Amino acid sequence: MFKLIRLTWVPVALVLSACDVQVRDETPAEYPANHDIGMYDIKATVTRDALVTPGSVFLFALGNNQRIPLRQEGSEWSGLYSVRCQNSFPLQILAEWKLQGLAVRHKLVPLQSRQIRLIEPAFAYSASFDSAGKAPKGGWLGSVQYRFVTVPSAQITAARVEPSSEAPADVKAAKAISVLTPLPVVAGCGDRAEIRLAATDAHAHGTLAIETDHPTVPHWQTRVEFSPK
């Protein structure tokens, strides 16, 4: 009798093992933040067992109260996740499928949300300004702009021009540049923050160093140069 029961369970176990789908989340762990579009590719692949009804599998991306249907192309699925002004977003893939003659099943991958990191785009590494002609009152003007897109708002708390080296000529060239913008400068997500400069020497140059309250970009340096064009 025991052998009969054990043998009866064999086909049941085989049926159950052929009722699953395997979901693999192929979404990268991080993206450069893109505030203009604010959309990021979600990717997954699926393989189904024999008893899963063909054409019955559906995938959704979940996170931030969003439920995004993914499009199928063969074994690959993709969609676009919308998010702005954040440095990451949570992601899970929900699979739904039907079995032949049985109920709908669900699977969540992974069980706990992944955090997809969004990287703040780099600011300007260098900026040059025209100092041709006679010096205007107050000096030649220039400005460097910054745009923060992974936080709701950010402040530039300090800005100064440092010499590019300890050479006397570089120290003198940097001293000829002054920061005109009152600080702090507050910028909302996606807005332009501007640091205005004035130079009393047509060939002034140096390094504009800023400090911010942004958690991932607390400091930034931009080489600035005035020259006649």
C-alpha positions as CSV (number, residue, x, y, z in Angstrom):
1,M,0.0,0.0,0.0
2,F,2.9,2.4,0.9
3,K,4.5,1.7,-2.4
4,L,1.3,2.5,-4.3
5,I,0.9,5.8,-2.5
6,R,4.5,6.7,-3.2
7,L,4.2,5.9,-6.9
8,T,0.9,7.9,-7.1
9,W,2.8,11.0,-5.9
10,V,5.4,10.7,-8.6
11,P,3.3,12.0,-11.5
12,V,1.8,14.7,-9.2
13,A,5.2,16.0,-8.4
14,L,6.2,16.0,-12.1
15,V,3.1,18.0,-12.9
16,L,3.8,20.6,-10.2
17,S,7.4,20.9,-11.3
18,A,6.2,21.7,-14.9
19,C,3.9,24.6,-13.8
20,D,6.4,27.3,-13.1
21,V,7.9,30.2,-15.0
22,Q,11.5,31.4,-14.4
23,V,11.9,35.2,-14.4
24,R,15.3,36.9,-14.6
25,D,15.5,40.7,-13.9
26,E,18.0,42.1,-16.5
27,T,17.7,45.7,-15.4
28,P,21.1,47.4,-14.8
29,A,22.0,48.3,-11.2
30,E,22.4,51.9,-12.1
31,Y,21.6,54.6,-14.7
32,P,22.9,58.1,-15.4
33,A,20.0,60.3,-14.2
34,N,18.1,61.8,-17.2
35,H,15.8,64.5,-16.0
36,D,14.6,65.6,-19.4
37,I,13.1,62.3,-20.3
38,G,12.8,60.8,-16.8
39,M,12.3,57.3,-18.1
40,Y,14.5,54.2,-17.6
41,D,14.6,50.8,-19.3
42,I,13.3,47.8,-17.4
43,K,14.4,44.5,-18.8
44,A,13.6,40.9,-17.9
45,T,13.7,37.4,-19.5
46,V,11.2,34.6,-19.0
47,T,11.2,30.8,-19.6
48,R,8.1,28.8,-19.0
49,D,7.5,25.2,-18.1
50,A,5.6,22.8,-20.3
51,L,2.2,23.1,-18.6
52,V,2.1,26.9,-18.6
53,T,-0.4,28.0,-21.3
54,P,1.4,29.6,-24.3
55,G,0.6,33.3,-24.5
56,S,-0.7,33.4,-20.9
57,V,2.4,35.0,-19.3
58,F,2.3,38.7,-18.3
59,L,5.0,40.7,-16.7
60,F,4.8,44.0,-14.7
61,A,7.4,46.3,-13.2
62,L,6.4,47.4,-9.7
63,G,7.7,50.3,-7.6
64,N,6.7,53.7,-6.3
65,N,3.1,52.8,-6.5
66,Q,3.5,52.1,-10.3
67,R,2.4,48.9,-12.1
68,I,4.0,49.0,-15.5
69,P,3.1,46.4,-18.2
70,L,6.2,45.0,-19.9
71,R,6.2,44.3,-23.7
72,Q,7.3,40.9,-24.9
73,E,9.7,40.2,-27.7
74,G,10.4,36.5,-27.8
75,S,11.8,35.5,-24.3
76,E,12.7,39.2,-23.6
77,W,10.4,41.7,-21.9
78,S,10.9,45.5,-21.6
79,G,9.2,48.7,-20.4
80,L,9.9,52.2,-19.2
81,Y,9.9,53.3,-15.6
82,S,9.1,56.9,-14.9
83,V,10.9,58.7,-12.1
84,R,12.4,62.2,-11.5
85,C,14.2,64.0,-8.7
86,Q,15.3,60.8,-6.9
87,N,18.7,59.2,-6.6
88,S,17.3,55.7,-6.8
89,F,14.0,53.8,-7.4
90,P,12.7,50.5,-6.1
91,L,12.0,47.7,-8.6
92,Q,10.3,44.3,-8.5
93,I,9.0,42.2,-11.4
94,L,5.6,40.6,-11.1
95,A,4.9,37.6,-13.3
96,E,1.3,36.3,-13.9
97,W,0.5,33.1,-15.8
98,K,-2.1,30.5,-16.4
99,L,-1.8,26.7,-16.2
100,Q,-3.6,24.4,-18.6
101,G,-7.0,23.9,-17.0
102,L,-5.9,25.5,-13.7
103,A,-5.9,28.9,-11.9
104,V,-3.7,31.9,-12.4
105,R,-0.4,31.9,-10.6
106,H,1.9,34.8,-9.6
107,K,5.6,35.3,-8.8
108,L,7.4,38.3,-7.5
109,V,11.1,38.7,-8.3
110,P,13.0,39.5,-6.1
111,L,11.0,39.1,-2.9
112,Q,12.4,42.4,-1.7
113,S,12.7,45.4,-4.0
114,R,16.0,46.1,-5.7
115,Q,17.1,49.7,-5.6
116,I,18.2,51.0,-9.0
117,R,20.7,53.8,-8.5
118,L,20.5,57.1,-10.5
119,I,23.8,58.9,-10.9
120,E,23.9,62.7,-10.9
121,P,25.3,63.8,-14.3
122,A,28.7,65.5,-14.1
123,F,28.9,69.3,-14.1
124,A,31.2,71.3,-16.3
125,Y,34.8,70.5,-16.0
126,S,35.9,73.7,-17.8
127,A,34.4,77.0,-18.9
128,S,35.9,79.9,-21.0
129,F,34.8,83.5,-21.4
130,D,35.6,86.2,-23.9
131,S,37.6,89.1,-22.6
132,A,38.2,90.9,-25.9
133,G,38.2,94.7,-26.0
134,K,38.4,97.3,-23.3
135,A,37.6,96.1,-19.8
136,P,34.0,97.1,-18.8
137,K,33.2,98.6,-15.5
138,G,33.5,95.9,-12.9
139,G,35.5,93.6,-15.2
140,W,34.7,91.0,-17.8
141,L,31.8,88.7,-16.9
142,G,31.3,85.0,-17.1
143,S,29.1,82.4,-15.4
144,V,29.1,78.7,-14.7
145,Q,25.8,76.8,-14.5
146,Y,24.9,73.7,-12.5
147,R,21.8,71.5,-12.6
148,F,20.9,69.0,-9.9
149,V,18.4,66.3,-10.9
150,T,18.5,63.5,-8.3
151,V,17.2,65.5,-5.3
152,P,14.1,67.7,-4.9
153,S,16.4,70.7,-4.3
154,A,20.0,71.6,-3.6
155,Q,22.1,74.5,-2.3
156,I,25.5,75.8,-3.4
157,T,26.7,76.8,0.0
158,A,30.2,78.1,-1.0
159,A,32.1,79.2,-4.1
160,R,35.6,80.5,-4.5
161,V,38.3,80.8,-7.2
162,E,41.5,79.0,-6.4
163,P,44.8,79.1,-8.4
164,S,45.4,76.2,-10.7
165,S,48.9,75.8,-9.2
166,E,51.2,77.5,-6.7
167,A,53.1,79.3,-9.4
168,P,53.1,83.1,-8.8
169,A,51.6,83.7,-12.3
170,D,48.7,81.3,-11.6
171,V,48.1,82.8,-8.1
172,K,47.9,86.3,-9.6
173,A,45.6,85.1,-12.5
174,A,43.2,83.6,-9.9
175,K,43.1,86.7,-7.7
176,A,41.9,88.7,-10.7
177,I,38.6,86.7,-10.6
178,S,35.9,87.4,-8.1
179,V,32.6,85.6,-7.3
180,L,29.6,88.0,-7.8
181,T,26.7,85.6,-6.9
182,P,25.3,85.9,-3.3
183,L,25.4,82.6,-1.5
184,P,23.8,80.3,-0.8
185,V,22.2,79.6,-4.2
186,V,19.1,77.4,-3.9
187,A,18.0,75.4,-7.0
188,G,15.0,73.2,-7.4
189,C,15.3,69.8,-9.2
190,G,16.1,70.4,-12.8
191,D,16.6,74.1,-12.4
192,R,19.8,76.0,-13.4
193,A,21.9,77.3,-10.6
194,E,24.4,80.0,-11.7
195,I,27.6,81.2,-10.3
196,R,28.6,84.6,-11.9
197,L,32.2,85.7,-12.1
198,A,34.0,88.9,-12.9
199,A,37.7,89.3,-14.0
200,T,39.8,92.4,-14.0
201,D,42.6,90.7,-16.0
202,A,41.9,89.7,-19.7
203,H,43.9,86.5,-19.2
204,A,42.6,85.6,-15.7
205,H,42.2,81.9,-15.0
206,G,41.8,79.5,-12.1
207,T,39.6,76.8,-10.6
208,L,36.1,77.6,-9.5
209,A,35.5,75.3,-6.4
210,I,31.9,75.0,-5.1
211,E,30.5,73.2,-2.0
212,T,26.9,71.9,-1.9
213,D,24.5,70.1,0.4
214,H,24.0,67.5,-2.3
215,P,24.6,64.1,-0.7
216,T,26.6,62.6,-3.6
217,V,28.2,65.8,-5.0
218,P,29.4,67.8,-2.0
219,H,32.2,69.4,-4.0
220,W,32.9,70.3,-7.6
221,Q,35.8,72.0,-9.4
222,T,35.6,73.7,-12.8
223,R,38.5,75.3,-14.6
224,V,37.6,78.8,-15.6
225,E,39.5,81.0,-18.1
226,F,39.1,84.5,-19.5
227,S,40.8,85.2,-22.8
228,P,40.3,87.6,-25.8
229,K,38.6,85.9,-28.7
